[in-house]
Amino acid sequence: MNKKSKIYIAGHNGMVGSAIWRALEKEDYKNLVGKTSKELDLRNQQAVQEFFSKEKPEVVIDAAARVGGILANNDYPYPFLMENMQIQNNLIDSSHKADVQKFIFLGSSCIYPKLAPQPLKEEYLLTGPLEPTNEWYAIAKITGVKACEAIRKQYGKDFVSLMPTNLYGPFDNFDLKTSHVLPAMIRKFHEALSMLSTLETGVDKFEGSVDHAPVTLLGSGTPMREFLYVEDLAEAVVFALENKFTENLYNVGTGEDLTIRELALLIQKIVGHTGEIIWDSTKPDGTPRKLMDVSKMTSAGWKAKTTLEDGIRKTYQWFLENQGEFKEVKID
Ligand SMILES: NC(=O)c1ccc[n+]([C@@H]2O[C@H](COP(=O)([O-])OP(=O)(O)OC[C@H]3O[C@@H](n4cnc5c(N)ncnc54)[C@H](OP(=O)(O)O)[C@@H]3O)[C@@H](O)[C@H]2O)c1
């Protein structure tokens, strides 16, 4: 592998793929290839095989997937299961047949059992039932991890699976129907800034000051979650690309978590919202806690460097500069 090696980044337009693209450019990689889903539908096996025959990538990074938050996962089980399997199967099998030597598969922390001990170690995979709200997505991703492991075991190729924790950052999905918790909170708090409270109690008694409209957030606020800035993940991918890994599966996170309520208060402070927060406990909470054990990746030599507060500030700044350009995600 050198700086001129041809690297295909599947999903280069997405939040993760675009961050990886920028990180590789920063490191002076000169031969990057990317295709939008319109140019190459990765669900189409024949089209993917033809693309590999023509382009002959030396390295493949799989950052393409049907991705969504808890509501989308729960409401659209079939595309979350089937499309993700189609995309990754086509990429992994075509890479294997085209003799790609380095393949980086991106999964998610939701592959681990719902009630696995915390923090989550790689060895807990397949030791218990999954969280039902995202089991479709998780099962697809587990088959991807296992396909890479099988190729590593049988053919000795450096196919590696990185399991990032919850990610956030520039180019995140801010569509409230399909977004993850952190970008959804940023959008809700921001939009509430322009709506003054109509509640009698919301009008501040002190002269000249009025609270912002209340913000309703999903669930009870008690689950604990870990968040990784997407540019840190992109650096982890570059690290994985430049180092030969001895095993297939590595967690990527910060190793630190907080409650959803604490996250809400942090985002509220950064956005400058002063109104009430209402917790809609009729909506599902998901797994009670999801914290990665990142010691394997730390021992390999990589560690996240962006604090949550800094990462949210940068993300909010990006949001302010890019309003009106959010993806409104349509699910068939
Ligand atoms: N976001 C997170 O919090 C998070 C956490 C852990 C792991 N991950 C993993 O990171 C990866 C990328 O996630 P993301 O957040 O970057 O998602 P994203 O912003 O929605 O991007 C997904 C990418 O996949 C591409 N894609 C989807 N369906 C496709 C198809 N049929 N054919 C070709 N390309 C297709 C999209 O291409 P177009 O834009 O051209 O349509 C897009 O570039 C996923 O594997 C996900 O599991 C994400």
The ligand as a Tripos MOL2 file, in Angstrom:
@<TRIPOS>MOLECULE
LIG
   48    52     1     0     0
SMALL
NO_CHARGES

@<TRIPOS>ATOM
      1 N1        -24.0610    7.3050   11.7600 N.am      1 LIG1
      2 C1        -23.7060    6.5890   12.8210 C.2       1 LIG1
      3 O1        -23.9460    6.9650   13.9840 O.2       1 LIG1
      4 C2        -22.9560    5.3100   12.6600 C.ar      1 LIG1
      5 C3        -22.5480    4.6480   13.8160 C.ar      1 LIG1
      6 C4        -21.8660    3.4820   13.7010 C.ar      1 LIG1
      7 C5        -21.6010    2.9890   12.4530 C.ar      1 LIG1
      8 N2        -21.9770    3.6220   11.3280 N.ar      1 LIG1
      9 C6        -21.6900    3.0050   10.0540 C.3       1 LIG1
     10 O2        -21.0580    3.8810    9.1350 O.3       1 LIG1
     11 C7        -21.5040    3.5630    7.8110 C.3       1 LIG1
     12 C8        -21.9930    4.8250    7.1020 C.3       1 LIG1
     13 O3        -22.9540    5.5070    7.8670 O.3       1 LIG1
     14 P1        -23.3250    7.0470    7.6250 P.3       1 LIG1
     15 O4        -23.8050    7.5510    8.9220 O.co2     1 LIG1
     16 O5        -22.2450    7.7250    6.8830 O.co2     1 LIG1
     17 O6        -24.6060    6.9230    6.6780 O.3       1 LIG1
     18 P2        -25.1280    7.9290    5.5550 P.3       1 LIG1
     19 O7        -24.6990    9.3080    5.8190 O.co2     1 LIG1
     20 O8        -26.5930    7.6420    5.4100 O.co2     1 LIG1
     21 O9        -24.3890    7.4340    4.2530 O.3       1 LIG1
     22 C9        -24.6680    6.2140    3.7090 C.3       1 LIG1
     23 C10       -23.9900    6.1040    2.3660 C.3       1 LIG1
     24 O10       -24.3530    4.8440    1.8230 O.3       1 LIG1
     25 C11       -24.6480    5.0240    0.4650 C.3       1 LIG1
     26 N3        -25.6400    4.0500    0.0370 N.ar      1 LIG1
     27 C12       -26.7780    3.6820    0.6870 C.ar      1 LIG1
     28 N4        -27.4610    2.7940   -0.0700 N.ar      1 LIG1
     29 C13       -26.7150    2.6040   -1.2070 C.ar      1 LIG1
     30 C14       -26.8770    1.8190   -2.3640 C.ar      1 LIG1
     31 N5        -27.9530    1.0350   -2.5170 N.pl3     1 LIG1
     32 N6        -25.9340    1.8880   -3.3270 N.ar      1 LIG1
     33 C15       -24.8500    2.6870   -3.1820 C.ar      1 LIG1
     34 N7        -24.6150    3.4390   -2.1100 N.ar      1 LIG1
     35 C16       -25.5520    3.4010   -1.1330 C.ar      1 LIG1
     36 C17       -25.1970    6.4230    0.3220 C.3       1 LIG1
     37 O11       -24.9340    6.8650   -0.9840 O.3       1 LIG1
     38 P3        -25.7050    8.1300   -1.6890 P.3       1 LIG1
     39 O12       -25.5330    9.2830   -0.7600 O.co2     1 LIG1
     40 O13       -25.0030    8.3160   -2.9740 O.co2     1 LIG1
     41 O14       -27.1490    7.7180   -1.8260 O.co2     1 LIG1
     42 C18       -24.3960    7.1740    1.3800 C.3       1 LIG1
     43 O15       -23.2490    7.7250    0.8060 O.3       1 LIG1
     44 C19       -22.5780    2.4990    7.9660 C.3       1 LIG1
     45 O16       -22.0260    1.2370    7.7000 O.3       1 LIG1
     46 C20       -22.9740    2.5590    9.3940 C.3       1 LIG1
     47 O17       -23.3600    1.3010    9.8940 O.3       1 LIG1
     48 C21       -22.6600    4.7860   11.4000 C.ar      1 LIG1
@<TRIPOS>BOND
     1     1     2 1
     2     2     3 2
     3     2     4 1
     4     4     5 ar
     5     4    48 ar
     6     5     6 ar
     7     6     7 ar
     8     7     8 ar
     9     8     9 1
    10     8    48 ar
    11     9    10 1
    12     9    46 1
    13    10    11 1
    14    11    12 1
    15    11    44 1
    16    12    13 1
    17    13    14 1
    18    14    15 2
    19    14    16 1
    20    14    17 1
    21    17    18 1
    22    18    19 2
    23    18    20 1
    24    18    21 1
    25    21    22 1
    26    22    23 1
    27    23    24 1
    28    23    42 1
    29    24    25 1
    30    25    26 1
    31    25    36 1
    32    26    27 ar
    33    26    35 ar
    34    27    28 ar
    35    28    29 ar
    36    29    30 ar
    37    29    35 ar
    38    30    31 1
    39    30    32 ar
    40    32    33 ar
    41    33    34 ar
    42    34    35 ar
    43    36    37 1
    44    36    42 1
    45    37    38 1
    46    38    39 2
    47    38    40 1
    48    38    41 1
    49    42    43 1
    50    44    45 1
    51    44    46 1
    52    46    47 1
@<TRIPOS>SUBSTRUCTURE
     1 LIG1         1 GROUP 0 **** ****
